[in-house]
């Protein structure tokens, strides 16, 4: 399906048109439409892929899907929702929804000491469009609900007031169209070597190359639902990787690490004789099966039989090796007879490369036999459903090549095993698969949070959550026998629902290993030992016990804390304890997607106890559509985010919190007005005694949102503690003196500057990174700041490298306030 119908909003009495388009061989000519799962008759069936509805009535609201078919099969579109409003009914409520932001620690708001303040938000929902559409297809460039008016309020804090802008009114306006990007890095699965200048294809179209370090950026085309990307090694050392990459349709960038398998070293075969190549014999394991190549099977592209020396490379992806899951291609899905995209459970994939021994010219192969050891199939119900599949590199879907059937005839004395046998022809470079369709399917609800408090209004969006289905070893749940499938989903405002295999009779028939990353940073799962806390995990007992939740460090505290494993126990519809998540039956996807935050769910969180951010104009960095055009906005451009950090060295016996206060410096509209605050705790350098350093974000100098005049932000950096400034980077001091004006009143307990407009580097102690994803820009800048270089990355602080300013700190006498504390309690006096 190359064009999916788009969601629409209309008033009763208006008209609407939905469109879809499919491709295939032969080209699909038959299209039909479904409303809420019911086939529409008459004009809704034809050859055009269009559905026109005139004079809409309220009962025509709901989901619409298109089905395209030909003699080769069928494919269903993603559902598109039609909202039908009563005439005159507003599509956007003027009153904003609640949205809480955390204020600085010196600003308690109520008797309970809560520091959360309601700044309001407008849902980014579409407003009613007109009946006249220029093309009648694709996304509408119409109106969306957004901020119409903001108010500036003053929040009382200790000895001062804090400005905060709140949403006062919502209304319909032009929809934001942020760029949708996928970024990442491609490396070899075995060595971590980057794929340098590899080819990148979307469908059959080449769109670019990877960089020298394997990095890539892909702009997602409009209307895309499945981003099928193929990475090709020009030197042919690595097997082509076909990946279905998750992305955030609301905009911004999602980061992905892509692994590619190294091609197996070729073996020389005599093309005039029969040959057999084992599949999955690595690591001393019994082979899963073998590829049998009869005499005379190799063909040149012209069809001429080749009986000379053949160099044959057969690379097998063995699901019994847990390390191969990340390098496997596609998302193991196929389109069934009804056009639904449904999952497969793999027993192994293999890629073949046959070449003439002398010239290296590529060869094809006529009918070859695939023999699979039935003893490797531990689920008896899978034996009669095993099939051979090949991967379509353009659609990312697996296509059936043949059925594996029990071998006929008696077994020889030396052959103790029973084989399943199938035949296929190798006419093009495709990946092949030994798979079964698996109908026992569920969804698992996962949410990500900005910290360990798990506040509903501090959920993270844009997090890539990945789930690998495992086949557990009986009696050893922590040591799975094999993986069978994998999926990745990006969290939205209400978390994510991940497809998984499940079983209603045996809770431990299938397990799932779940991880989460944000901008390449791994999030932490909730602990399962020494004591399991159901309220922290997010799932109530007794269902939690049935799921068998275990974090990755459950038995070994030295392991990472960034994954958890559960039994995917299908909920019992007759048990009230199992009908509130986190596992939902496959037909209950909508329930899963719309589940309230109070329902059972599994959790990840970001370890950020030593960092705090406050923006006068609220903005959720995980939701680019929450950006508001305002002179005091921290990020002036929603299409491009520039993160700036200053490295502060602190010589003293402990770690210290360092704050940057950022106000307008040179722009007449913002001079003296606060943009925001940033707090960051210093991190000790393991190689330097009594020395730590902090990487503190500040608002970059540059154009404000109207792009008419630049502002050099007045940045004041203040350590918390009895600290005295002892040194300033000579290059930075020289730069500031050559680019006046200089900041006034540089107190010895602080450092002030007008932010440079140039992207200075580590030689100045300033780290600047620009990216379409604000989180990713900041993570890269912090990694460089820790390393003290402009192109490196480290999570170990090197306080002696690339610093901008140095403070000497000591323990102050009892009862005496630090300059930082005086700044909080009496800022004017300080």
Secondary structure, DSSP 8 states (H G I E B T S, - for coil): --B----EEEETT--EEEE-B---SS---EEEEEETTEE--GGG-BSS-EEEE-S--GGG-EEEEEEEEETTEEEE---EEEEEE-TT--SS-SS-B--EEE--TT---STT---EEE--B----B----S--SSSSS----EEEEEEEEEEEEEEETTEEEEEEEEEEEEEEE-----EEEEEEEEETTT--B-TT-EEEETTEEEEE--TTSEEEEE--TT-SSEEEEEE-TTS-B--EEEEE---TTSEEEEEEEEE-B----EEEETTS-EEEEES-GGG---SEEEEE-TT-EE-TTS-B--SEEEEEEEEE-TTSGGGGGG--S-SEEE-TTS-EEEEEEEEEEEEEEEETTT--B-EEEEEEEEEEGGG--SGGGGGG-EEEEE-TTT--EEEEEE-EE--S---TT--S-EEEEEEEE-S--EEEEEEE---EEEEEEEEESSTT--GGGB-SS-EEEEEEEE-BTTBTTS-SEEEEEEEEE-BTTBEEEEEE-BSS-TTSSEEEEEEEETTEE-EE---SSS--HHHHT--TTHHHHHT-EETTSS-TTS-SSEEEEE-B---TT-GGGSSSSEEEGGGHHHHHH--TTS--EEEE---TTEEEEESB---TT-GGG----TT-SSS-TT-EEEEEEEEEEESSS--EEEEEEEB-S-TTTBT-EEEEEEEE-EE-TTSTTEEEEEEEE---EE-TTSSSEE--EEEEEESSEEEEEEE-HHHHHHHHHS----S---TTEEEEE--SS---TTTTEEEEEESSHHHHHHHHHHHHHHTSSS---SS--TTSS-SEEEEEE---TT---HHHHHHH-TTT-
